[in-house]
C-alpha cells in the first residue's frame, strides 16, 4: 500500500508563470511517501497471535532484519515493475537507511490498507554498522565523488555495469545479473589490467581471467531462461571477486 502524506494540491494544467520570491523564505515542506508491506498471505487468527508474533520478531535481531528486508524487497520489486512498465530508465531502488521511519506492527485489514496499525514499534535501522555500511565507509565515497566531479578521476565502464549486476542479483533478477556481469567482467579485465602493482590484485585478475568462460556460460543460459544452481553460484562468486578488485583499487589509491 503506497500513500503520499502531506502532498500539495495537483498542479493546474496550464503552466504558471515564474513568480518573484524572497531568497530568505523557508522551503515549503516536502511530501512524504508512506509504503506499507502487508503480509496478507499469513493472516493471524487473533490479536493475541499477532502481538505474540510482533514480540518474538522484535526480540530477535535477525528476525527483525528479515522482516524489514522482506518488506523492502517487495517495495523494490514494485518500483522495478513500475519502471519497466513506464519505460523509466532513471528508477532507483531503495535502502532501509533512506527511510524517515521504519515500523513493524500489525493491524486489521482496514488499518493496514491505509498504513495504520493496531500495535507497532519503530525500528532504528541506522544504528550499528552493517557489513554493507562498513564496505561503503571503507570506500570513502565522498572523497571519490569530489575527485570525479573535479576531473581528477574518471569512472570506468565496468563500475557502472557491475553496480547494475549487483542491484539485479540482490533483487533476485538473476538472468539480468548474469547478462550484466558478462559485459562488466570483460570491461574490468581490460580497464583494470595493470591498474595496481599489488600481488592481491594480480592474483584476483588471474582468477577472473581463468573463469571468464563461466560468466559467458551463465549469460548464454540467461538468454533462454532461469539460471541453474551451478551458473547462479558462479555469478555470485564472480561478482564478489569483481567487487573485491574494485574495492582494493579504491582503498589502495585513496
Buried (B, 14 or more C-beta within 10 A) or exposed (E): EEEEEEEEEEEEEEEEEEEEEEEEEEEEEEEEEBBBBBBEEEEBEEEEEBBEBBEEBBEEEEBBBEBBEEBBBBBBBEBBEEBEEEEEEEEEBEEBEEBEEBBBBBBEEEBBBEBBBBEBBEBEBEEEEEEEEEEEEEBEEEEBEEBEEEEEBEEBBBBEBBBBBBBBBEBEBBBBBBBBBBBBBBBBBEEBEEBBEEEEBEEBBEBBEEBBEBBBBBBEBBEEEEBEEEBBEBBBEBBEBBBBBBEBBBEEEE
